[in-house]
Amino acid sequence: MIKKISFSYKVYDSVKDLNELDQKLIEASDQILKKAYAIYSGFNVGASALLGNGEIMTANNQENMALPSSLCAERVLLYYCRAHFPDVVIKKMAVSVRATQAIIKEPITPCGACRQVMVEYERNQNSDIPIFLKGEVGEIYELDSISDLLPLAFKTDVLRRH
């Protein structure tokens, strides 16, 4: 037996092709990446989330000389949202990237660890989280669901959850 997994996503030529709220969400991720602590990699990442209460939260990547101690912008953002707004759903997210050594001309997708964390947040709130992905210049991708980034995510009912 062969099974196939596929998904589709929207591609926009410019932020101006999006509605005003989505533009604001991406602008928030663009702005916060400027404050990233990325002195080792030179790879700045900003993430933003539109919450169900209408607020937009932002975070960026935080590096450490002991590189495994670093944390990606997506996880910093989600952990902050859970700590401060535990009962508020995430309606949409945006992730923007910029490097100090080159211009990133295409969207970069979150790392595997971030994808797993993001999928669990989406699953826990029982609703999809659309996500925008943006490089420094070039196209913007919009995916309907975080699960599209990790279709075979780790999940099981065997682990105790409460």
Beta strands, then each sheet from edge to edge (+ up, - down):
strand 1: 10-12
strand 2: 43-51
strand 3: 56-60
strand 4: 90-99
strand 5: 131-134
strand 6: 140-143
sheet 1: 1+ 6- 5+ 4+ 2- 3+
end
